[in-house]
Amino acid sequence: MDLRGRLSNPPKTLEALTVQGVATSREAHAEPAKQAICSPTGPESDVQEVPGRLSNPSVATDVPPSPPPPRPVQRRLSATDADDISGSYASGRSIDDLARSYGIHRTTIIRHLDRRAVPRRRVVRKMTDALVAKAAVMYLDGHSLATVANRFKVDTRTLSREFRKAGVLIRPRRGWTY
């Protein structure tokens, strides 16, 4: 058996074997090769295997595997689209609105704006201290964070951030404990 010729980087033990005079054999063997039987399927087995099925019935299912979900389409914006995005943003449209209308991620919009050196608008605080106080009263009266956020036309994350800044304790969600 010539293991040294089959390995591109033979270990030292194989090199030592060849030095010690272990002969390699390339002639055919008189006996046919024996195959290992992993699971008996003959008369000694009480399990009858069906070709094409798994032998473990707890793993086997008759439902074919579902195909993988389709990969998201990666759209390349043309130079005209990128110019339109820049102009629309400069005229007042938001990044999120542009991302929804073009079907791309908001970071892609930001990247195109940065490449064209379009100055970005500052993030303006959506709620004043007076509005936060009114929202806190409503929240402490038992209304949910989502209800209060809808009432003041802000996102729940915005409202919870404002509450944290104001020191208002936020209740755990239903079923959650701290």
C-alpha positions, 0 to 999 in steps of 0.5 A: 500500500503506497500511502506516501505517494497519496499524501501531499504532505506525509507525516514523519511516521510514514517517512520512517516506515519507508526508511525501515524497508516497509514494502509498498504493494501495487499488485491486485489482491487475491481476495475481493474487497469486503464491504462493511455492513452498517445495518443488517437488512437480511433475515437476521433483521426485523426492520424492513428498509424501504429504498429511499427512506430514512431508517430512523422513523423519528427523523423521517417525514413524508413532507419534502423539505421546503426550498430555501427562501428567495434571496433579496434582490439587490438593486443597483440605482442608476445615476439618475435615480441617485440624483433624484434621491438627492433632489428629493431629500433636499426638497424635504422628503425623509430618508425612510420615505425615500427608502420605502419608495425605492425599495432599498435600505435606508443606509443605501440612501444615506450612502448615496447622499454622502457620495453626492455631499448632500448635507444631512438634516439634523435629527430634530426632537419630536417631542417637547418637554411639555408633550413628554409630561402629557404623555407620561401622565397618560402612560401612568394612567394605564395606557399602553406605550403603543397607545400613547405613542400613536396619540402623539404620532411618534414611534414607541422607541422614540417615546420610550427614549423620551421617558427614560430621559425624563425618568419615567419608569417603563412597565415591562411588557405583558408576560415579561418580568425584570 
